């Protein structure tokens, strides 16, 4: 672990602490850095999936109960849960 001394914007730090639910400055900064590292890994995973050709023909039958799932509102429902 690296120990550093930095000047941090207090308003940003407090906003990050509230968002992350952390209790200390150190925990907040570490959680924020971890969050950005996780985003980078997720972006790389999504990019890897984007490079793969996928064939979904006939996949609706594999879900059972008469067919596939309606995912057309998936992103909208996620935004509503986050806002609500």
Secondary structure by P-SEA (a helix, b strand, c coil): cccccccccaaaaaaaaaaaccccaaaaaaaaaaaaaaaaaaaaaaaaaaabbbbcccccccccccccccccaaaaaaaaaaac
